[in-house]
Amino acid sequence: MVKASVRELYSHSELVRLIDPKVVAVVGASETPGSFGQRTLANMSEFAGKVYAVNPKYRNLFDRPCVPSLGDLPEAPDCVILCVARPMVEGMVKAAGAVGAGGAIVYASGFSETGKPERVEEQERIVAAARRLGVRIAGPNCVGLANTQTRAGLNFMPDYGRMGHRRGPVAIVSQSGALGYTVLQGMQRGIGFSKYLAAGNSSDVDVCDFISFLADDEQTRAIVCLFEGVKDGARFLAAARKARDAGKALVVYKAGASEASRKAALSHTGTMVGSYQAYAAAFEEVGSVATDNLESVLELASLFAKSGAPTRGRGVGVLATSGGAAVICADKAERHGVPLPALAAKTAEALNKVVPDFGSVANPSDLTAEVLKTSETFGYCLDAFLTDPSFSALVMPMVFAHASSSGARAAAVVQAAKRTDKPLAVIWMNEWLQGPGSEVFDADPRVSTFRSVDRCFAALRAWSDWHEFGRHQPSASRRSAMRAAAAARKIIARGASSGTALSETESKAVLAAYGVRVPDEAIASDPDAAAAAAKRIGFPVALKISSKDILHKTEVGGIRLGVSSEEAARVATREILASSRKHKPEARIDGVSVQQMLTGGGEIVIGVKRDPQFGPLIAVGMGGVLVELLQDAAVRLAPVSDRSARAMVESLKGYKLLKGYRGVEGVDLNSLVDVICRVSELADDLKDLIEEIDVNPVIVSATGAVAADALVVTQS
């Protein structure tokens, strides 16, 4: 099993009896229409294994044997489905363990999601008992599971069995069973799935365990994960890496980006959602495919499940029969950074033989409706595009739906998909959502269907990025000295005794221990000492109040910049001390910090924040007024590699300013990357001590990067 901070991920063998049972017992089975017991038996009607009903009221239910209790079963069940009310759950879980069950699905609600201490304790007792007995729990507050390979509808959703148990390479993992089921109902369109796994309250088995299981599942090639939060970020990272290492894309949709949604999530499943930025950084770290659009998750997963890696770079061809559709595709391709290379000469020559002169032989193409008059002409054009060496994928917008157009073309498209290793993406642009041909595309194991041009090109970009991520794993080379952590801990030990925040001088000393350049500095207790220090450092200088109790110096009038003489230093010192004492009379003041004045260059902000789920995060943004004006920051999990740090900088809206813009000299980007890496190593080394770090600003010029100001806050 994979190691994690709270507990290990459950292994495949520990979950197989829950997810892929051979013998199932339904406790609370019933003939009452609409009851959970009746629905579950109906959903299990085509199950390839054995099903026992458990209810003392019946001897037989729907041609299934029914026994009074679990103890009366003729054999040990692999999975027990509990269709009983909350007060009965604890006893039934113990009974399931007593008869040798390997897993239990608990439908009942009213446990930890209520927030009531006694209900939280009740859930914890159930889980503790189940773990002692070797019973894995899905739920409580869970709608159930589904396994299409064995036609097991281990859930209470109405008419699940009527969807046909369509098999396919996409699996769904969801905290919210209902939300996951909305995706599963793609079966109604002919889309196939391998597993549907709902976690509910995640009291025992959670989304991380389900992802880990699916990483080993032979029937699954891509995983959809819908969730609000996890209780332990390290376990999620371990599971996501396992899926990535297995070559399976993990498509994640995380709800809970706003404060209102975070509160709703807590009451829904009892899960703390956590920082959205932290989760986004985690997804980036492990190469998950993140989307904030629920409508795109199945389209993304289907593309990854049906497609191999790009074989001709990032180029995509667009075979359109409408000029308007071609223009829209070009717009969306540019928006998402998807290259549309020019047609190869051989392709253009072939198309010019059949495309009328009022069409457009280009990429995107406008082949016009003329090529649709016969299936042979359309197939000829399709093959010309598919054999073009410039493209790794082909996009075909279906603008209108008719039996004679989209219906007739569908067969040619799916046949062409069999002859190529390139992904073939059909964009169903018209509002007849299930018009002729759509069912053929949805059910085909090679063709990927999209209901939006924008989502199609976003998915193709994600597909290219995901495969490139696998080829360019970040290096793990360390920049700071191994002794840096010990030196920094000594500084913190001396400075943190009087509070959780270090002074600016102490904070910069911690940075300096990690090899980050800081300005020349001296602490002066009076105006004459400040003047002498300024003369030694060299004018101009910056003067700042030095106090652990004053974190925001500007708010107390505690900063003077560009001080250019000894007398000016004396005056500034008197003013700073007087103003600081006036605004913060209780503050403990060490004196005034006299610092080398840094001029020229741009300002960057580097921050560190400890996230309760994922540990230290490092953020990089444009400094000065730009940090607020542009709302521009890149966030990653610490530590970061050189490549990741560089990508953070390049993602900033102000990156062009750093490179040099309209005659303004560019900055030393290598030095900036170096500082980011070193601060990230500091954050990771001291994650048990540091709550946050604010390096604001880092002055970056053509000659290097210097941390002009810093604040280190230790954990309480």
Secondary structure, DSSP 4 states (H G I P E B T S, - for coil): ----SSSPPPPHHHHHHHHS-SEEEEET---STT-HHHHHHHHTTT-SSEEEEE-TT-SEETTEEEESSGGG-SS--SEEEE-S-HHHHHHHHHHHHHTT-SEEEE----SGGG--HHHHHHHHHHHHHHHHHT-EEE-SS--EEEETTTTEEEE--TTGGGG---EEEEEEEESSHHHHHHHHGGGGGT--EEEEEE-TT-SSS-HHHHHHHHHT-TT-SEEEEEES--S-HHHHHHHHHHHHHTT-EEEEEE---SHHHHHHHHHHHS-----HHHHHHHHHHHT-EE-S-GGGHHHHHHHHHH----SSTT-EEE--S-HHHHHHHHHHHHHTT---PPPPHHHHHHHHTTS-TTSB-SSS-B-TGGGGSSHHHHHHHHHHHHT-TT-SEEEEEE-S--IIIIIHHHHHHHHHHHT-SS-EEEEE-SS-TT-TTHHHHHH-SSEEEES-HHHHHHHHHHHHHHHHHHHSPPP----S-TTHHHHHHHHHHHHGGG-SB--HHHHHHHHHHTT-----EEEESSHHHHHHHHHHH-SSEEEEEE-TT-S-GGGGT-EEEEE-SHHHHHHHHHHHHHHHHHH-TT----EEEEEEPP-SSEEEEEEEEEETTTEEEEEEEE-TTHHHHS--EEEEESS--HHHHHHHHHHSTTHHHHH-BTTBPPP-HHHHHHHHHHHHHHHHHTTTTEEEEEEEEEEEETTEEEE--EEEEE--
